[in-house]
Amino acid sequence: MSSLPQHLDLHLIRILYLLLIEKNVSRVALKLNQPQPSISASLRKLRELTGDPLLVRGARGMVPTQHGESLLDPAKRILDQTESLFIKKRPFVAQEEARTFHIAAPDYLDSQFLPNVVAMLRRGSPRSRVVLHSQGPGVDHVRQLSDGDLDLVIANWEEPPAHLHMSKLFEDPIICAMHAENAYARRTASDAMTVDDYLSLPHVAPSPMMPGYHGVIDTFLERQNMQRNVVVESAYFGLIPYMLTQTDLVLTTGRQFVRFHEKTLPLKTFTVPLKFPPMRFYQLWHQRVHQAPEHKWLRDQVSAAAKALIKK
């Protein structure tokens, strides 16, 4: 028998399969819309490759040889498996599917945003699991996205990695907040804070999310050759509003975050006397899941939660 060719001809395997099924060169030519001499030439090549006649004359026409019959199932498997490589991706039926979605997000988002995301995912795909991951120093979210440990990162990094896909979610204007009974708050109008006041007041700031990353507030100040007086760093951003009520600390953050806590805590907000750009939140994902139907659905749910937040 001749040696196996370096490049297996899929079309030749299809001809082999049809010849063994139809047992007739003319019918195979008709099915494939090819001239009969072309199919006859393919049969000759198949006989050369296998070292077997494959089809021989019988009492009622051509019949497969014993070796030919043994090739029928392998040929069908190859064709079926090849077809599965190129068929269109099956749509994601959220109500019926069970997936696990891994999302990393900071805890200084609007307090209702992530709960709304989780609620939408639970309603849309009740059999799926949702795993929320924190963002903290030493965690390589970019690597986790590329490795498949994370499906989505919600962030406001000033310069997201260029090779990741990005979709904008919402913007949040930056304001200051402090205890309403703070001595400074009692004597100063909400729109009367000066730059000197802002820089000298005692600030509480979140711990860096990534090594060497100072956050949008301090990065902006550095570019203006300014530095605020950060006296407390906290890895627990959600507790900072409660710290304000017992101290003279000042928090600089997005208006959406403060708005929720204003309802239950004695806080006073101030217009920041510097032209900070708004905090821009977006979702990031890797090319490896860009076309996956379930991940498109996931990103649509996150986008819908962001739109609902903007309308509030």
Secondary structure in CASP SS format (residue, H / E / C, confidence):
PFRMAT SS
TARGET T0000
AUTHOR 0000-0000-0000
METHOD secondary structure of the structure
MODEL  1
M C 1.00
S C 1.00
S C 1.00
L C 1.00
P C 1.00
Q C 1.00
H C 1.00
L C 1.00
D C 1.00
L H 1.00
H H 1.00
L H 1.00
I H 1.00
R H 1.00
I H 1.00
L H 1.00
Y H 1.00
L H 1.00
L H 1.00
L H 1.00
I H 1.00
E H 1.00
K C 1.00
N C 1.00
V H 1.00
S H 1.00
R H 1.00
V H 1.00
A H 1.00
L H 1.00
K H 1.00
L H 1.00
N C 1.00
Q C 1.00
P C 1.00
Q H 1.00
P H 1.00
S H 1.00
I H 1.00
S H 1.00
A H 1.00
S H 1.00
L H 1.00
R H 1.00
K H 1.00
L H 1.00
R H 1.00
E H 1.00
L H 1.00
T H 1.00
G C 1.00
D C 1.00
P C 1.00
L C 1.00
L E 1.00
V E 1.00
R E 1.00
G E 1.00
A C 1.00
R C 1.00
G E 1.00
M E 1.00
V E 1.00
P E 1.00
T C 1.00
Q H 1.00
H H 1.00
G H 1.00
E H 1.00
S H 1.00
L H 1.00
L H 1.00
D H 1.00
P H 1.00
A H 1.00
K H 1.00
R H 1.00
I H 1.00
L H 1.00
D H 1.00
Q H 1.00
T H 1.00
E H 1.00
S H 1.00
L H 1.00
F H 1.00
I C 1.00
K C 1.00
K C 1.00
R C 1.00
P C 1.00
F C 1.00
V C 1.00
A C 1.00
Q C 1.00
E C 1.00
E C 1.00
A C 1.00
R C 1.00
T E 1.00
F E 1.00
H E 1.00
I E 1.00
A E 1.00
A C 1.00
P C 1.00
D C 1.00
Y C 1.00
L C 1.00
D C 1.00
S C 1.00
Q C 1.00
F H 1.00
L H 1.00
P H 1.00
N H 1.00
V H 1.00
V H 1.00
A H 1.00
M H 1.00
L H 1.00
R H 1.00
R H 1.00
G H 1.00
S C 1.00
P C 1.00
R C 1.00
S C 1.00
R E 1.00
V E 1.00
V E 1.00
L E 1.00
H E 1.00
S C 1.00
Q C 1.00
G C 1.00
P C 1.00
G C 1.00
V C 1.00
D C 1.00
H H 1.00
V H 1.00
R H 1.00
Q H 1.00
L H 1.00
S H 1.00
D H 1.00
G C 1.00
D C 1.00
L C 1.00
D C 1.00
L E 1.00
V E 1.00
I E 1.00
A E 1.00
N C 1.00
W C 1.00
E C 1.00
E C 1.00
P C 1.00
P C 1.00
A C 1.00
H C 1.00
L C 1.00
H E 1.00
M E 1.00
S E 1.00
K E 1.00
L E 1.00
F E 1.00
E E 1.00
D E 1.00
P C 1.00
I E 1.00
I E 1.00
C E 1.00
A E 1.00
M E 1.00
H E 1.00
A C 1.00
E C 1.00
N C 1.00
A H 1.00
Y H 1.00
A H 1.00
R H 1.00
R H 1.00
T C 1.00
A C 1.00
S C 1.00
D C 1.00
A C 1.00
M C 1.00
T C 1.00
V H 1.00
D H 1.00
D H 1.00
Y H 1.00
L H 1.00
S H 1.00
L C 1.00
P E 1.00
H E 1.00
V E 1.00
A E 1.00
P E 1.00
S C 1.00
P C 1.00
M C 1.00
M C 1.00
P C 1.00
G C 1.00
Y C 1.00
H C 1.00
G H 1.00
V H 1.00
I H 1.00
D H 1.00
T H 1.00
F H 1.00
L H 1.00
E H 1.00
R H 1.00
Q C 1.00
N C 1.00
M C 1.00
Q C 1.00
R C 1.00
N E 1.00
V E 1.00
V E 1.00
V E 1.00
E E 1.00
S E 1.00
A C 1.00
Y C 1.00
F H 1.00
G H 1.00
L H 1.00
I H 1.00
P H 1.00
Y H 1.00
M H 1.00
L H 1.00
T C 1.00
Q C 1.00
T C 1.00
D C 1.00
L C 1.00
V E 1.00
L E 1.00
T E 1.00
T E 1.00
G E 1.00
R H 1.00
Q H 1.00
F H 1.00
V H 1.00
R H 1.00
F H 1.00
H H 1.00
E H 1.00
K C 1.00
T C 1.00
L C 1.00
P C 1.00
L E 1.00
K E 1.00
T E 1.00
F E 1.00
T E 1.00
V C 1.00
P C 1.00
L C 1.00
K C 1.00
F C 1.00
P C 1.00
P C 1.00
M E 1.00
R E 1.00
F E 1.00
Y E 1.00
Q E 1.00
L E 1.00
W E 1.00
H C 1.00
Q H 1.00
R H 1.00
V H 1.00
H C 1.00
Q C 1.00
A C 1.00
P H 1.00
E H 1.00
H H 1.00
K H 1.00
W H 1.00
L H 1.00
R H 1.00
D H 1.00
Q H 1.00
V H 1.00
S H 1.00
A H 1.00
A H 1.00
A H 1.00
K H 1.00
A H 1.00
L H 1.00
I H 1.00
K H 1.00
K C 1.00
END
